[in-house]
């Protein structure tokens, strides 16, 4: 009987903990979004966050996209040539990059770089009482620390994805011309004839959502960090893992909404 009660109690504790976490995250999200639109505004904080999330993520996103496009061209050519469909390589590469791999890979890279940095910075500020000091100075921490990052990430990631799309297609083009024997004119014609505005727009829509999620998880886990250096490390790890999982889950949901009718 005691074992059964302990089992039920454990399930209840997990359920209550999950509900509490979801409630905290929902309230944090609502507060962060509302503070984006409420004055006062901190343009310097927004610009700083934009530089950290967008500009300093350019190298890793660019290299990831370039080599992904190159690998896709090789793999698609190998697979399609078995069915005498190698001429479709260009169209499939551009669709794969713009619809899926551009926003997803950029999101994962930014999550590992900028998301971790946000969680570590806010976590350090929390455990050293700097966030409490902002409240003492009549500065709302959510307004000063969280809202600029949410806004900057939502804007920065679509811009990074534009670059990722261009470099991903360029990578496929280079491999197709140099290694696979395609002619430049035929490859470019196939690329642009099969590319539609909705493909690019859907990828940018995903990128905006992913950017918001990355900043949200980084700020949320850092903001509620506890326990000194160990707590900051745990918050950083949780921020990256949770953001990455949410990106993949939301990618499926958004694909279902945008393309399956």
Beta strands, then each sheet from edge to edge (+ up, - down):
end
